[in-house]
């Protein structure tokens, strides 16, 4: 029932990238670019343009670029942190689903594979029972074996690298960043020898129980909109991102969207009544907008009022399904990341999700306001939480403040900056900020 997330949020990745870059040597099969090359290629950025992003506010990105070009000191500091992380990614990857030791059930190495994070062996592993089956669920406790032999860790690196590198190119004009992001995207999605099939039939499998589950869709829904936005940035004319790349990426996204809407797993995930359903709606709406189906995007966002907000957010702003978890703070903020992104998509298609009010007064503003005492440090979070990170709610508070929530706006100066610093000014979009890796 949970995402079981790794550090896939941009800010956490920015904090981690530079630290781990030197420890990760390039693989023999994929060429790497040395970070030092950037130092001699500080090209002047092209004229600032607003990318046609689906979640990140492209107009505000353009404004940030203009203020950066004018010498804004705060933005210069933020870009310094961004480029430090981008330099770290230059020496890593690219990654591919065909590199895993064993293919997914069915034998196609191009199928994405991940293991259920909260499921653990209940018996000692033996020759007769190599997995230690049957597996039992421990909510909120991540089994470290899920990071070996599957595509989940590389998915996070792929998303984090292309997001960071594309943004670094946008704000600096350095070709190496865009060229590396293009290589990473082509390797994962487009090149015939290494591409991923546009479906998730084997996400979050449970050993000796399921070869894949609908719930595994959240591996992508929690972070794939960052790839869509990275592609939109590169589509501005980034060096290394070719016209045929754009065409083939559009085709991949159309096929993936069709699978999400029509497959049994996709339909099952859409029927979920917690963060899984919210993220599924958000991913479908984002893909619809990115592939030109504005009607589907608008329909999905508009339906989220009665389908999601009414049953998932209580009159006081709490989220009962998320409060029932052992990581209630994490999942309350996590669900609101999906809502904030869904609302951002709605702005493109004329649907005001922030303005929606349910029959008992439910709203996204109330849900964010419910988190404010703990987010600002004014009160202790009164619900179960195995590992509390105050900064987990920082981005959703930013989003609510920008949407007109006066309480959230007053809370912004009191927020705790996440690892890597507060990068809202450079990528105004709600991101997953805390890790559930432990």
C-alpha positions in Angstrom: 0.0 0.0 0.0 3.0 2.4 -0.1 5.4 4.0 -2.5 8.5 2.8 -0.6 10.4 5.7 -2.1 14.1 6.1 -2.6 15.7 9.6 -2.8 14.0 10.4 -6.1 13.0 13.9 -5.2 15.2 16.6 -6.9 16.3 18.3 -3.7 17.5 15.1 -2.0 19.3 14.1 -5.2 21.0 17.5 -5.4 22.3 16.9 -1.9 23.5 13.4 -2.6 24.8 13.7 -6.1 28.0 15.6 -5.5 28.9 13.4 -2.5 28.5 10.1 -4.3 29.8 11.1 -7.8 33.5 10.6 -7.0 32.8 7.1 -5.5 31.0 5.8 -8.6 33.3 4.9 -11.4 31.8 4.9 -14.9 30.8 1.5 -16.2 32.8 -0.1 -19.0 29.8 -0.3 -21.2 28.7 3.4 -21.1 30.9 6.4 -21.7 31.1 9.0 -19.0 31.9 12.7 -19.2 34.3 14.1 -16.7 32.9 16.9 -14.6 36.1 19.0 -15.1 35.0 19.5 -18.7 32.3 21.9 -17.6 34.8 24.4 -16.2 36.0 25.3 -19.7 32.6 25.4 -21.4 30.7 28.1 -19.6 28.7 29.2 -22.6 26.4 32.2 -22.4 22.8 31.1 -22.1 20.6 31.7 -25.1 17.7 34.1 -24.8 15.5 33.1 -21.9 12.4 31.3 -23.0 9.6 29.6 -21.0 9.6 25.9 -21.5 6.3 24.1 -22.1 6.5 22.2 -18.9 3.6 20.3 -17.5 4.2 20.7 -13.7 7.1 23.1 -13.2 6.0 26.7 -13.8 7.8 27.5 -17.0 6.9 31.2 -16.9 8.5 31.5 -13.5 11.6 29.6 -14.7 12.0 32.2 -17.4 11.6 35.0 -14.9 14.3 33.3 -12.7 16.6 33.1 -15.7 16.2 36.8 -16.4 16.8 37.7 -12.7 19.8 35.4 -12.7 21.2 37.0 -15.8 20.7 40.4 -14.1 22.9 39.2 -11.2 20.4 38.1 -8.5 22.7 37.0 -5.7 20.2 34.5 -4.1 19.6 32.8 -7.5 23.4 32.7 -8.1 23.8 30.8 -4.9 21.0 28.4 -5.8 22.4 27.8 -9.3 25.8 27.1 -7.7 24.3 24.2 -5.7 22.4 23.0 -8.8 25.5 23.0 -11.0 27.6 21.2 -8.3 25.1 18.4 -8.4 25.0 18.5 -12.2 28.8 18.1 -12.3 28.4 15.0 -10.2 25.9 13.4 -12.6 28.2 14.0 -15.6 30.4 11.1 -14.4 27.6 8.7 -13.9 25.4 6.5 -16.1 23.7 6.2 -18.5 21.4 3.5 -17.0 19.3 0.9 -18.7 16.8 -1.7 -17.7 18.7 -4.4 -19.7 21.6 -4.2 -17.2 19.8 -6.1 -14.4 21.2 -9.6 -13.6 18.0 -11.4 -14.5 15.1 -10.2 -16.7 11.6 -9.7 -15.4 9.3 -12.8 -15.4 8.5 -13.5 -19.0 12.1 -13.1 -20.0 12.1 -9.7 -21.8 15.1 -7.7 -20.5 13.4 -4.5 -21.7 10.7 -4.9 -19.1 11.0 -2.8 -16.0 11.3 -4.8 -12.7 11.1 -3.7 -9.1 10.5 -5.5 -5.8 7.9 -4.6 -3.1 9.8 -2.4 -0.6 7.8 -3.3 2.6 7.8 -7.0 2.2 10.3 -9.2 4.0 11.2 -12.9 4.1 9.6 -14.7 7.1 11.9 -17.8 7.1 15.7 -18.3 6.8 16.9 -18.5 3.2 18.0 -22.1 2.2 18.8 -24.0 -0.9 15.2 -25.3 -0.9 13.8 -21.8 -0.1 16.2 -19.3 -1.5 13.9 -16.3 -1.0 12.9 -17.2 2.6 9.2 -17.3 1.6 6.5 -16.6 2.5 7.1 -12.8 2.5 5.3 -10.7 5.1 4.5 -7.0 5.1 6.1 -4.5 7.5 4.6 -1.1 6.7 7.1 1.7 6.4 10.1 -0.6 6.9 12.1 -0.8 3.7 13.7 -4.2 2.9 17.2 -3.4 1.6 17.2 -6.3 -0.8 14.9 -4.4 -3.1 17.8 -2.3 -4.2 19.7 -5.3 -5.6 18.9 -7.0 -8.9 16.1 -4.7 -10.0 15.7 -1.5 -12.0 14.3 0.6 -9.1 17.6 2.2 -8.0 18.6 3.1 -11.5 15.2 4.6 -12.2 15.9 7.1 -9.4 19.3 7.9 -10.8 17.9 8.3 -14.3 15.2 10.7 -13.2 17.4 12.7 -10.8 20.2 13.1 -13.4 18.0 14.3 -16.3 16.1 16.6 -14.1 19.2 18.2 -12.6 21.2 18.3 -15.8 18.4 19.8 -17.9 17.8 22.5 -15.3 21.5 23.2 -15.1 21.7 23.6 -18.9 18.7 26.0 -18.8 20.3 28.3 -16.2 23.9 28.2 -17.4 23.8 27.3 -21.2 26.6 24.8 -20.7 26.3 22.2 -23.5 27.7 19.3 -21.5 24.7 19.3 -19.2 22.2 19.0 -22.0 24.2 16.5 -23.9 24.5 14.2 -20.9 20.8 14.5 -20.2 20.1 13.6 -23.8 22.3 10.5 -23.6 20.7 9.3 -20.4 17.2 9.7 -21.9 18.1 8.0 -25.2 19.6 5.0 -23.3 16.7 4.5 -21.0 13.8 5.1 -23.4 14.8 5.2 -27.0 17.8 3.2 -28.2 16.6 -0.2 -29.5 19.3 -2.2 -27.6 18.7 -0.6 -24.2 15.2 1.0 -24.2 12.5 0.2 -21.6 9.2 -1.2 -22.8 6.4 1.4 -22.1 4.6 -0.6 -19.4 5.0 -1.6 -15.8 3.7 -5.2 -15.7 6.5 -6.2 -13.2 6.6 -3.4 -10.8 6.9 -4.2 -7.0 6.7 -8.0 -7.4 6.6 -10.0 -4.2 8.8 -13.2 -4.2 6.8 -16.4 -4.3 3.6 -14.5 -4.5 3.2 -12.0 -7.4 5.3 -11.4 -10.6 4.1 -7.8 -10.5 1.4 -5.6 -9.1 -0.7 -2.6 -10.0 0.7 -0.9 -7.0 4.1 -0.8 -8.7 2.9 1.9 -11.0 3.8 4.4 -8.2 7.5 3.7 -9.0 6.9 5.9 -12.0 4.0 8.1 -11.0 5.8 9.6 -8.1 8.6 10.9 -10.3 8.0 10.6 -14.0 6.5 14.1 -14.4 10.1 15.3 -13.7 11.2 13.5 -16.9 8.4 15.1 -18.8 9.5 18.5 -17.6 13.1 17.7 -18.3 12.2 16.8 -21.9 10.2 20.1 -22.2 13.3 22.0 -21.1 15.5 20.2 -23.6 12.9 20.8 -26.3 13.9 24.5 -26.3 16.8 23.6 -28.5 19.3 21.9 -26.2 22.5 20.6 -27.8 22.4 16.9 -28.1 18.6 16.6 -28.0 17.7 15.9 -31.6 14.4 16.2 -33.5 14.0 12.5 -33.8 14.6 12.1 -30.1 11.7 14.4 -29.4 9.5 12.4 -31.9 10.4 9.0 -30.4 10.0 10.3 -26.9 6.5 11.5 -27.7 5.7 8.1 -29.2 6.9 6.4 -26.0 4.8 8.6 -23.8 1.7 8.0 -25.9 2.2 4.2 -25.6 2.8 4.5 -21.9 -0.3 6.7 -21.4 -2.4 4.2 -23.3 -1.1 1.3 -21.1 -1.9 3.4 -17.9 -5.4 4.0 -19.0 -6.4 0.7 -20.6 -4.4 -2.1 -18.9 -5.9 -4.0 -15.9 -3.0 -2.8 -13.7 -3.6 0.8 -14.8 -7.3 0.6 -14.0 -6.7 -1.0 -10.7 -4.3 1.7 -9.7 -6.8 4.4 -10.8 -9.3 2.8 -8.4 -7.0 3.2 -5.4 -8.4 5.4 -2.7 -5.1 6.8 -1.2 -1.9 8.4 -2.5 -1.7 5.7 -5.2 -4.9 6.9 -6.8 -3.9 10.6 -6.5 -0.5 9.9 -8.1 -2.1 7.8 -10.9 -4.4 10.7 -11.8 -1.5 13.1 -11.7 0.6 10.9 -14.0 -2.2 10.4 -16.5 -3.1 14.1 -16.6 0.6 15.0 -17.0 1.1 12.5 -19.9 -2.1 13.6 -21.5 -1.0 17.3 -21.5 2.5 16.4 -22.7 1.2 14.3 -25.6 -1.5 16.9 -26.7 -4.6 15.3 -25.2 -5.8 18.4 -23.3 -9.3 17.1 -23.0 -8.2 14.0 -21.0 -5.9 16.2 -18.9 -8.8 18.5 -18.0 -11.2 15.7 -17.4 -8.8 14.0 -15.0 -8.0 17.1 -13.0 -11.6 18.1 -12.8 -12.7 14.6 -11.6 -10.2 14.7 -8.8 -12.4 17.0 -6.7 -15.2 14.5 -6.1 -13.1 11.3 -6.8 -10.1 12.2 -4.6 -10.5 15.3 -2.4 -14.0 14.4 -1.1 -13.2 10.9 0.2 -9.5 11.4 1.0 -9.4 14.7 2.8 -11.4 15.2 6.0 -13.2 18.4 7.0 -10.3 19.4 9.3 -7.8 18.9 6.5 -6.4 15.6 7.7 -5.9 12.6 5.3 -7.3 9.6 7.2 -5.8 7.0 4.8 -2.4 8.5 5.1 -2.6 9.0 8.9 -3.2 5.3 9.3 0.3 4.6 8.1 3.4 4.1 10.2 4.9 7.0 8.2 1.9 9.3 8.5 3.8 12.6 8.2 5.7 11.3 5.2 2.6 10.0 3.4 0.4 13.1 4.3 3.0 15.3 2.6 3.6 12.8 -0.2 -0.1 12.7 -1.2 -0.1 16.5 -1.2 2.8 16.5 -3.6 0.6 14.6 -6.1 -2.3 17.1 -5.5 -0.1 20.1 -5.9 1.3 18.8 -9.2 -2.2 17.9 -10.3 -3.3 21.4 -9.6 -0.3 22.8 -11.5 -1.4 20.7 -14.5 -5.0 22.0 -14.1 -3.8 25.6 -14.6 -2.8 24.7 -18.1 -6.3 23.4 -19.0 -8.4 25.9 -17.1 -9.2 23.8 -14.0 -8.7 25.3 -10.6 -8.1 22.4 -8.2 -6.8 24.6 -5.4 -10.2 26.4 -5.5 -12.2 23.2 -5.1 -14.4 22.8 -2.0 -16.0 19.5 -0.9 -19.4 19.1 0.7 -17.8 19.2 4.2 -15.5 22.1 3.3 -12.6 19.8 2.2 -9.9 21.5 0.2 -6.2 21.3 -0.6 -5.6 24.5 1.3 -7.1 22.9 4.5 -4.9 19.8 3.9 -1.8 21.9 3.7 -2.8 24.0 6.7 -3.2 20.8 8.7 0.6 20.3 8.3 1.7 23.8 9.1 2.2 23.5 12.9 4.6 20.6 12.4 6.1 22.0 9.2 7.1 25.2 11.0 8.2 23.6 14.2 5.4 25.1 16.2 4.0 21.8 17.3 4.9 18.1 17.4 3.3 15.9 14.8 0.6 14.0 16.8 0.4 10.9 14.6 2.6 7.8 14.1 5.8 8.5 12.2 8.9 6.2 12.2 11.2 8.9 10.9 10.1 12.5 11.0 11.6 15.1 8.6 10.1 18.5 9.0 11.3 19.7 5.6 9.2 17.0 3.9 6.2 19.4 3.7 8.2 22.5 2.6 7.4 22.2 -1.1 3.7 21.7 -0.7 3.6 24.7 1.6 5.4 26.7 -1.1 2.8 25.5 -3.6 -0.1 26.5 -1.4 1.4 29.9 -0.7 1.8 30.6 -4.4 -1.8 29.5 -4.9 -3.1 32.0 -2.4 -3.1 30.3 1.0 -2.4 33.2 3.4 -1.5 30.8 6.3 0.9 28.9 4.0 2.4 32.2 2.9 3.0 33.3 6.5 4.6 29.9 7.2 7.2 30.0 4.3 9.9 31.9 6.2 9.6 29.4 9.0 10.1 26.3 6.8 13.1 24.0 7.2 15.2 23.9 4.1 15.7 20.4 2.7 19.1 18.8 1.9 20.7 20.7 -0.9 18.9 23.9 0.0 15.5 25.4 -1.0 15.4 25.4 -4.8 11.8 26.5 -5.2 12.9 29.6 -7.1 14.6 27.5 -9.7 12.1 24.7 -10.1 8.7 25.9 -8.8 6.9 22.6 -8.5 6.2 20.3 -5.5 8.9 17.7 -5.2 9.3 14.7 -3.0 11.8 15.9 -0.4 12.3 13.3 2.2 13.7 9.8 1.9 12.1 6.6 3.0 15.2 4.5 2.2 15.7 3.4 5.8 
